[in-house]
C-alpha cells in the first residue's frame, strides 16, 4: 500500500471462494511437497519468491480445480486522493468492503449456509487488526446471519498461499502488462473491478 516514488502503480485485493477448501489446499500442498524435497527450508509458498516453473505449476493446479471462483479489485494508486494516501488502513478497509460488496452482488453465495472468510493477517497491531475485523463483521451482518471472519497468517493457511499466487498473476497483468500467468487462471475469474481507473 505504499505511495512512494518506487512503489507499485496498482494495489490488488482478491477473493477466491470455494465450497471445497481442501481441494485448494491440496494444490498448494502438492507443489510444496515437491519443493521441500529439493530445498529443505521451504515453510510456505509466496508467488513473489518462487521461480517461474513453480508459479505456473501452482496456477495450473488451481485452474484445474473444479470449484473455484475469483473476484478482484484493482486500485490505481496514482488516482487516490492525498488524504486517503495518508490513511492507508482506512483505504484498505474501504477497498476490502468494495470487494465484499461485489461478491455479495454476484449472488453466488448461499445465504443459508455458513460462510467462513479467511483473511491474510496484514497487521500485527492488535488495535488495527480488531478494527479491520469489526469493520468487515459489521458490514457482513447486514447480509448474512451465519458467518465467521478469521484473520490468520499465511504460513498457517494453505488457501491464503493459493490466493497469493492468483493475486500476483492479476497484479502482473496490470502492473507489468504481463498476461502469461493471468491467462492460466482467467477462466476462473468472474469479476475484475478497477477502482479509480
Backbone as CSV, one residue per row, in Angstrom:
resi,resn,N_x,N_y,N_z,CA_x,CA_y,CA_z,C_x,C_y,C_z
1,UNK,0.816,-1.207,0.000,0.000,0.000,0.000,0.849,1.255,0.000
2,UNK,2.106,1.138,-0.378,2.984,2.299,-0.379,2.630,3.289,-1.485
3,UNK,2.962,4.549,-1.255,2.694,5.595,-2.233,3.963,6.374,-2.581
4,UNK,5.106,5.789,-2.348,6.366,6.455,-2.665,6.699,6.375,-4.143
5,UNK,7.792,7.024,-4.542,8.200,7.051,-5.947,8.518,5.657,-6.482
6,UNK,9.014,4.777,-5.621,9.403,3.443,-6.060,8.300,2.400,-5.826
7,UNK,7.155,2.848,-5.352,6.044,1.926,-5.088,5.373,1.498,-6.391
8,UNK,4.634,0.406,-6.314,3.880,-0.069,-7.476,2.770,0.918,-7.814
9,UNK,2.286,0.829,-9.057,1.210,1.714,-9.503,-0.160,1.185,-9.079
10,UNK,-0.228,-0.105,-8.806,-1.503,-0.752,-8.510,-1.443,-1.494,-7.177
11,UNK,-2.611,-1.649,-6.571,-2.773,-2.486,-5.385,-3.939,-3.420,-5.678
12,UNK,-3.754,-4.702,-5.450,-4.758,-5.710,-5.795,-5.294,-6.363,-4.528
13,UNK,-6.621,-6.453,-4.434,-7.274,-7.254,-3.392,-8.082,-8.331,-4.109
14,UNK,-7.937,-9.558,-3.651,-8.552,-10.694,-4.337,-9.293,-11.590,-3.363
15,UNK,-10.461,-12.050,-3.795,-11.205,-13.077,-3.061,-11.253,-14.319,-3.942
16,UNK,-10.911,-15.428,-3.357,-11.090,-16.720,-4.019,-12.094,-17.476,-3.174
17,UNK,-13.180,-17.922,-3.777,-14.142,-18.644,-2.967,-14.428,-20.021,-3.548
18,UNK,-14.733,-20.917,-2.639,-14.917,-22.321,-2.979,-15.828,-22.967,-1.940
19,UNK,-16.464,-24.041,-2.323,-17.217,-24.862,-1.374,-16.356,-26.006,-0.861
20,UNK,-15.150,-26.124,-1.416,-14.264,-27.223,-1.044,-12.842,-26.695,-0.854
21,UNK,-12.587,-26.101,0.319,-11.254,-25.512,0.540,-10.154,-26.563,0.557
22,UNK,-10.493,-27.817,0.852,-9.469,-28.874,0.873,-8.867,-29.099,-0.509
23,UNK,-9.686,-28.912,-1.530,-9.201,-29.051,-2.906,-8.133,-27.992,-3.199
24,UNK,-8.371,-26.771,-2.735,-7.411,-25.675,-2.929,-6.144,-25.946,-2.116
25,UNK,-6.318,-26.398,-0.885,-5.166,-26.744,-0.040,-4.300,-27.812,-0.700
26,UNK,-4.940,-28.813,-1.293,-4.193,-29.905,-1.931,-3.312,-29.418,-3.070
27,UNK,-3.791,-28.424,-3.826,-2.987,-27.857,-4.917,-1.678,-27.290,-4.373
28,UNK,-1.784,-26.513,-3.299,-0.595,-25.888,-2.714,0.291,-26.951,-2.059
29,UNK,-0.307,-27.881,-1.330,0.473,-28.932,-0.656,1.258,-29.771,-1.655
30,UNK,0.655,-30.063,-2.792,1.321,-30.880,-3.813,2.606,-30.214,-4.299
31,UNK,2.521,-28.931,-4.595,3.700,-28.192,-5.058,4.696,-28.040,-3.916
32,UNK,4.202,-27.756,-2.724,5.057,-27.562,-1.550,5.875,-28.812,-1.246
33,UNK,5.222,-29.979,-1.321,5.934,-31.248,-1.069,7.098,-31.430,-2.029
34,UNK,6.857,-31.134,-3.306,7.912,-31.265,-4.316,9.081,-30.334,-4.055
35,UNK,8.785,-29.124,-3.610,9.853,-28.162,-3.323,10.642,-28.555,-2.079
36,UNK,9.941,-29.107,-1.078,10.629,-29.495,0.159,11.632,-30.622,-0.089
37,UNK,11.386,-31.412,-1.120,12.344,-32.469,-1.457,13.634,-31.874,-2.002
38,UNK,13.509,-30.779,-2.756,14.690,-30.131,-3.332,15.352,-29.133,-2.384
39,UNK,14.518,-28.379,-1.674,15.025,-27.347,-0.761,14.483,-27.630,0.629
40,UNK,15.346,-27.748,1.577,14.923,-28.137,2.929,14.082,-27.068,3.631
41,UNK,14.401,-25.788,3.439,13.766,-24.732,4.240,12.681,-23.986,3.462
42,UNK,11.638,-24.678,3.043,10.512,-24.030,2.388,9.315,-24.152,3.324
43,UNK,9.043,-23.086,4.087,7.958,-23.154,5.065,6.609,-22.797,4.444
44,UNK,6.604,-21.866,3.488,5.362,-21.507,2.811,5.684,-21.005,1.414
45,UNK,4.669,-20.996,0.570,4.849,-20.546,-0.806,4.391,-19.102,-0.959
46,UNK,5.249,-18.291,-1.560,4.921,-16.907,-1.924,5.240,-16.753,-3.399
47,UNK,4.290,-16.286,-4.179,4.498,-16.154,-5.625,5.721,-15.296,-5.939
48,UNK,5.879,-14.202,-5.216,6.978,-13.271,-5.499,8.346,-13.943,-5.392
49,UNK,8.472,-14.916,-4.475,9.766,-15.549,-4.227,9.984,-16.839,-5.014
50,UNK,8.956,-17.339,-5.684,9.067,-18.616,-6.398,9.562,-18.419,-7.825
51,UNK,10.165,-19.479,-8.364,10.602,-19.421,-9.761,9.400,-19.577,-10.692
52,UNK,9.624,-19.306,-11.981,8.540,-19.306,-12.971,7.856,-20.670,-13.065
53,UNK,8.627,-21.737,-12.989,8.061,-23.081,-13.099,7.088,-23.362,-11.939
54,UNK,7.474,-22.969,-10.734,6.617,-23.176,-9.557,5.339,-22.343,-9.677
55,UNK,5.473,-21.101,-10.131,4.297,-20.241,-10.310,3.314,-20.869,-11.291
56,UNK,3.844,-21.340,-12.431,2.976,-21.965,-13.434,2.310,-23.210,-12.877
57,UNK,3.055,-23.995,-12.143,2.513,-25.246,-11.609,1.366,-24.992,-10.625
58,UNK,1.577,-24.056,-9.692,0.526,-23.730,-8.725,-0.715,-23.216,-9.450
59,UNK,-0.537,-22.286,-10.379,-1.676,-21.688,-11.081,-2.408,-22.718,-11.947
60,UNK,-1.671,-23.617,-12.577,-2.324,-24.656,-13.393,-3.152,-25.598,-12.526
61,UNK,-2.616,-25.985,-11.395,-3.378,-26.849,-10.490,-4.639,-26.148,-9.997
62,UNK,-4.518,-24.869,-9.686,-5.686,-24.101,-9.232,-6.696,-23.932,-10.368
63,UNK,-6.209,-23.741,-11.581,-7.104,-23.584,-12.738,-7.886,-24.870,-13.006
64,UNK,-7.295,-26.003,-12.640,-7.957,-27.295,-12.846,-8.942,-27.625,-11.722
65,UNK,-8.856,-26.907,-10.616,-9.778,-27.144,-9.505,-11.194,-26.802,-9.972
66,UNK,-12.110,-27.713,-9.767,-13.463,-27.546,-10.305,-14.228,-26.424,-9.623
67,UNK,-14.117,-26.339,-8.331,-14.956,-25.421,-7.562,-14.119,-24.245,-7.062
68,UNK,-13.849,-23.316,-7.953,-13.003,-22.180,-7.598,-13.437,-20.983,-8.433
69,UNK,-13.738,-19.866,-7.755,-14.112,-18.640,-8.450,-13.366,-17.460,-7.832
70,UNK,-13.069,-16.488,-8.671,-12.191,-15.383,-8.265,-12.849,-14.036,-8.562
71,UNK,-12.738,-13.135,-7.594,-13.107,-11.725,-7.782,-11.918,-10.886,-7.352
72,UNK,-11.714,-9.784,-8.060,-10.571,-8.946,-7.733,-10.908,-7.473,-7.908
73,UNK,-10.316,-6.654,-7.046,-10.401,-5.198,-7.168,-8.981,-4.689,-7.395
74,UNK,-8.830,-3.877,-8.421,-7.530,-3.311,-8.786,-7.569,-1.816,-8.506
75,UNK,-6.784,-1.396,-7.550,-6.761,0.010,-7.141,-5.627,0.738,-7.863
76,UNK,-5.983,1.783,-8.605,-4.995,2.631,-9.254,-4.514,3.640,-8.210
77,UNK,-3.334,3.411,-7.663,-2.852,4.223,-6.537,-2.573,5.679,-6.931
78,UNK,-2.288,5.923,-8.201,-1.993,7.293,-8.624,-3.224,8.196,-8.552
79,UNK,-4.413,7.594,-8.569,-5.648,8.385,-8.547,-6.238,8.519,-7.141
80,UNK,-5.559,7.950,-6.149,-6.060,8.017,-4.769,-5.768,9.401,-4.195
81,UNK,-6.777,10.019,-3.602,-6.611,11.341,-3.003,-5.525,11.318,-1.929
82,UNK,-4.830,12.430,-1.795,-3.744,12.563,-0.819,-4.226,12.222,0.590
83,UNK,-5.428,12.658,0.951,-5.963,12.370,2.290,-6.034,10.856,2.531
84,UNK,-6.486,10.124,1.527,-6.583,8.663,1.669,-5.208,8.001,1.665
85,UNK,-4.267,8.584,0.930,-2.903,8.027,0.917,-2.305,8.050,2.322
86,UNK,-2.684,9.041,3.096,-2.178,9.167,4.460,-2.956,8.337,5.472
87,UNK,-4.055,7.719,5.026,-4.867,6.863,5.900,-4.970,5.475,5.267
88,UNK,-3.848,4.789,5.208,-3.772,3.508,4.487,-4.709,2.449,5.053
89,UNK,-4.882,2.437,6.365,-5.773,1.430,6.955,-7.217,1.668,6.549
90,UNK,-7.630,2.926,6.519,-8.978,3.253,6.072,-9.153,2.868,4.601
91,UNK,-8.149,3.178,3.775,-8.201,2.851,2.348,-8.274,1.339,2.140
92,UNK,-7.510,0.598,2.911,-7.522,-0.873,2.821,-8.913,-1.400,3.200
93,UNK,-9.462,-0.912,4.312,-10.799,-1.336,4.747,-11.847,-1.008,3.687
94,UNK,-11.758,0.178,3.150,-12.699,0.630,2.129,-12.627,-0.275,0.889
95,UNK,-11.419,-0.576,0.439,-11.223,-1.427,-0.740,-11.727,-2.841,-0.476
96,UNK,-11.445,-3.374,0.711,-11.923,-4.713,1.079,-13.444,-4.751,1.092
97,UNK,-14.056,-3.692,1.577,-15.514,-3.634,1.620,-16.114,-3.593,0.214
98,UNK,-15.490,-2.861,-0.683,-15.951,-2.824,-2.081,-15.877,-4.225,-2.686
99,UNK,-14.798,-4.932,-2.403,-14.640,-6.291,-2.923,-15.731,-7.215,-2.370
100,UNK,-16.024,-7.103,-1.088,-17.095,-7.914,-0.493,-18.457,-7.546,-1.092
101,UNK,-18.690,-6.268,-1.309,-19.951,-5.840,-1.939,-20.107,-6.441,-3.328
102,UNK,-19.022,-6.474,-4.080,-19.061,-7.071,-5.426,-19.400,-8.557,-5.337
103,UNK,-18.799,-9.216,-4.354,-19.070,-10.641,-4.166,-20.542,-10.861,-3.820
104,UNK,-21.055,-10.067,-2.903,-22.452,-10.210,-2.494,-23.400,-9.885,-3.643
105,UNK,-23.017,-8.931,-4.480,-23.838,-8.557,-5.627,-23.924,-9.639,-6.688
106,UNK,-22.985,-10.534,-6.683,-22.967,-11.630,-7.661,-23.968,-12.728,-7.326
107,UNK,-24.474,-12.742,-6.105,-25.428,-13.780,-5.652,-24.909,-15.195,-5.881
108,UNK,-23.640,-15.393,-5.593,-23.059,-16.728,-5.748,-22.914,-17.444,-4.400
109,UNK,-23.192,-16.726,-3.325,-23.101,-17.331,-2.000,-24.488,-17.739,-1.529
110,UNK,-24.546,-18.888,-0.910,-25.806,-19.376,-0.356,-25.965,-18.798,1.046
111,UNK,-26.930,-17.920,1.218,-27.098,-17.218,2.493,-27.583,-18.133,3.613
112,UNK,-28.006,-19.345,3.260,-28.470,-20.291,4.275,-27.319,-21.116,4.852
113,UNK,-26.215,-21.173,4.123,-25.056,-21.928,4.595,-24.116,-21.021,5.375
114,UNK,-23.323,-21.630,6.259,-22.320,-20.858,6.995,-21.206,-20.439,6.044
115,UNK,-20.820,-19.190,6.140,-19.748,-18.657,5.309,-18.554,-18.369,6.204
116,UNK,-17.421,-18.917,5.827,-16.182,-18.674,6.574,-15.265,-17.839,5.683
117,UNK,-14.879,-16.692,6.168,-13.985,-15.806,5.430,-12.638,-15.804,6.144
118,UNK,-11.614,-16.226,5.420,-10.261,-16.261,5.977,-9.453,-15.167,5.291
119,UNK,-8.885,-14.298,6.089,-8.166,-13.132,5.580,-6.713,-13.197,6.034
120,UNK,-5.830,-12.835,5.108,-4.405,-12.809,5.431,-4.137,-11.727,6.476
121,UNK,-3.421,-12.117,7.510,-3.098,-11.173,8.586,-2.041,-10.201,8.090
122,UNK,-2.486,-9.025,7.788,-1.600,-7.996,7.262,-1.036,-7.154,8.396
123,UNK,-1.809,-7.018,9.439,-1.421,-6.173,10.577,-1.042,-7.019,11.788
124,UNK,-0.005,-6.617,12.478,0.321,-7.256,13.754,-0.178,-6.390,14.912
125,UNK,-0.461,-5.133,14.600,-1.005,-4.232,15.605,-2.411,-4.704,15.981
126,UNK,-2.593,-5.040,17.260,-3.854,-5.623,17.724,-5.046,-4.698,17.459
127,UNK,-4.884,-3.409,17.703,-5.970,-2.444,17.509,-6.393,-2.387,16.040
128,UNK,-5.419,-2.285,15.124,-5.735,-2.204,13.697,-6.370,-3.496,13.188
129,UNK,-5.881,-4.617,13.702,-6.428,-5.920,13.323,-7.892,-6.034,13.761
130,UNK,-8.162,-5.670,15.004,-9.534,-5.727,15.525,-10.435,-4.733,14.797
131,UNK,-9.910,-3.568,14.482,-10.667,-2.553,13.764,-11.098,-3.084,12.393
132,UNK,-10.186,-3.736,11.684,-10.487,-4.304,10.369,-11.524,-5.421,10.484
133,UNK,-11.332,-6.295,11.464,-12.269,-7.407,11.678,-13.672,-6.887,12.007
134,UNK,-13.757,-5.883,12.871,-15.054,-5.289,13.229,-15.711,-4.600,12.034
135,UNK,-14.911,-3.930,11.246,-15.410,-3.243,10.053,-16.075,-4.242,9.102
136,UNK,-15.394,-5.351,8.836,-15.950,-6.369,7.947,-17.170,-7.044,8.564
137,UNK,-17.064,-7.385,9.836,-18.164,-8.070,10.526,-19.433,-7.226,10.499
138,UNK,-19.302,-5.939,10.793,-20.476,-5.052,10.799,-21.115,-4.950,9.416
139,UNK,-20.303,-4.966,8.360,-20.841,-4.904,7.007,-21.472,-6.231,6.586
140,UNK,-20.889,-7.333,7.017,-21.430,-8.647,6.665,-22.738,-8.939,7.396
141,UNK,-22.881,-8.397,8.603,-24.107,-8.621,9.389,-25.353,-8.158,8.644
142,UNK,-25.176,-7.186,7.773,-26.313,-6.661,7.008,-26.834,-7.685,5.997
143,UNK,-25.976,-8.639,5.620,-26.337,-9.593,4.568,-26.513,-11.035,5.057
144,UNK,-25.731,-11.410,6.078,-25.687,-12.812,6.492,-25.921,-12.973,7.990
145,UNK,-26.543,-14.079,8.336,-26.747,-14.410,9.748,-25.649,-15.336,10.255
146,UNK,-25.161,-16.201,9.376,-24.250,-17.260,9.788,-22.921,-17.139,9.048
147,UNK,-21.996,-16.401,9.642,-20.676,-16.251,9.028,-19.618,-16.123,10.116
148,UNK,-18.393,-16.321,9.696,-17.257,-16.210,10.619,-16.100,-15.579,9.875
149,UNK,-15.451,-14.611,10.496,-14.265,-13.971,9.925,-13.055,-14.443,10.724
150,UNK,-12.080,-14.979,10.017,-10.834,-15.410,10.660,-9.671,-14.679,10.002
151,UNK,-8.836,-14.069,10.815,-7.632,-13.414,10.295,-6.444,-14.274,10.733
152,UNK,-5.718,-14.801,9.734,-4.635,-15.747,10.025,-3.385,-15.392,9.234
153,UNK,-2.223,-15.714,9.773,-1.003,-15.534,8.977,-0.959,-16.581,7.862
154,UNK,-0.439,-16.200,6.709,-0.490,-17.086,5.534,0.272,-18.392,5.725
155,UNK,1.294,-18.404,6.589,2.038,-19.659,6.759,1.205,-20.730,7.452
156,UNK,0.082,-20.348,8.077,-0.776,-21.328,8.754,-1.953,-21.761,7.881
157,UNK,-2.100,-21.159,6.713,-3.283,-21.416,5.886,-2.890,-21.543,4.412
158,UNK,-2.936,-22.766,3.894,-2.541,-23.032,2.500,-3.425,-22.280,1.502
159,UNK,-4.703,-22.113,1.821,-5.605,-21.402,0.901,-5.155,-19.950,0.695
160,UNK,-4.626,-19.326,1.721,-4.126,-17.957,1.579,-2.911,-17.917,0.655
161,UNK,-2.111,-18.969,0.695,-0.961,-19.048,-0.209,-1.434,-19.182,-1.653
162,UNK,-2.515,-19.921,-1.865,-3.095,-20.050,-3.209,-3.585,-18.693,-3.709
163,UNK,-4.254,-17.943,-2.839,-4.762,-16.617,-3.210,-3.599,-15.686,-3.556
164,UNK,-2.488,-15.834,-2.863,-1.307,-15.016,-3.148,-0.862,-15.200,-4.601
165,UNK,-0.836,-16.431,-5.090,-0.419,-16.704,-6.474,-1.422,-16.107,-7.468
166,UNK,-2.692,-16.253,-7.173,-3.731,-15.722,-8.067,-3.656,-14.198,-8.111
167,UNK,-3.554,-13.583,-6.950,-3.472,-12.128,-6.873,-2.216,-11.621,-7.584
168,UNK,-1.118,-12.343,-7.433,0.137,-11.967,-8.086,-0.016,-12.010,-9.608
169,UNK,-0.697,-13.040,-10.118,-0.905,-13.177,-11.567,-1.731,-11.999,-12.103
170,UNK,-2.746,-11.599,-11.345,-3.574,-10.452,-11.746,-2.751,-9.162,-11.666
171,UNK,-1.948,-9.045,-10.621,-1.073,-7.884,-10.446,-0.128,-7.729,-11.640
172,UNK,0.466,-8.839,-12.086,1.397,-8.794,-13.220,0.708,-8.263,-14.479
173,UNK,-0.532,-8.634,-14.658,-1.280,-8.155,-15.825,-1.373,-6.632,-15.819
174,UNK,-1.731,-6.064,-14.676,-1.959,-4.622,-14.592,-0.679,-3.816,-14.395
175,UNK,0.262,-4.366,-13.679,1.478,-3.611,-13.343,2.545,-3.723,-14.428
176,UNK,2.701,-4.914,-15.015,3.787,-5.165,-15.973,3.288,-5.446,-17.392
177,UNK,1.965,-5.446,-17.577,1.377,-5.827,-18.863,1.814,-7.246,-19.268
178,UNK,1.984,-8.102,-18.277,2.416,-9.488,-18.468,1.202,-10.389,-18.252
179,UNK,0.709,-10.975,-19.327,-0.507,-11.778,-19.280,-0.227,-13.275,-19.137
180,UNK,1.017,-13.692,-19.141,1.346,-15.120,-19.149,0.678,-15.880,-18.004
181,UNK,0.833,-15.405,-16.788,0.307,-16.116,-15.614,-1.202,-15.904,-15.484
182,UNK,-1.639,-14.710,-15.835,-3.063,-14.375,-15.789,-3.865,-15.316,-16.687
183,UNK,-3.337,-15.599,-17.870,-4.034,-16.455,-18.834,-4.324,-17.840,-18.254
184,UNK,-3.486,-18.306,-17.364,-3.666,-19.644,-16.784,-4.941,-19.708,-15.947
185,UNK,-5.244,-18.633,-15.223,-6.380,-18.671,-14.285,-7.557,-17.784,-14.702
186,UNK,-7.477,-17.149,-15.866,-8.507,-16.172,-16.230,-9.908,-16.775,-16.327
187,UNK,-10.024,-18.054,-16.670,-11.345,-18.682,-16.780,-12.037,-18.835,-15.432
188,UNK,-11.278,-18.705,-14.347,-11.855,-18.803,-13.005,-12.288,-17.438,-12.464
189,UNK,-11.920,-16.373,-13.164,-12.232,-15.018,-12.698,-13.648,-14.649,-13.129
190,UNK,-14.491,-14.336,-12.161,-15.857,-13.941,-12.504,-16.030,-12.427,-12.503
191,UNK,-15.080,-11.714,-11.896,-15.152,-10.253,-11.959,-13.825,-9.620,-11.564
192,UNK,-13.462,-8.583,-12.337,-12.321,-7.711,-12.023,-12.839,-6.287,-12.066
193,UNK,-12.585,-5.530,-11.038,-13.026,-4.138,-10.993,-11.843,-3.215,-10.804
194,UNK,-11.822,-2.151,-11.587,-10.783,-1.138,-11.436,-11.344,0.006,-10.603
195,UNK,-10.643,0.334,-9.526,-11.014,1.480,-8.696,-10.154,2.664,-9.129
196,UNK,-10.766,3.787,-9.333,-10.088,4.995,-9.823,-9.307,4.679,-11.106
197,UNK,-9.996,4.215,-12.160,-9.280,3.816,-13.391,-8.544,4.959,-14.055
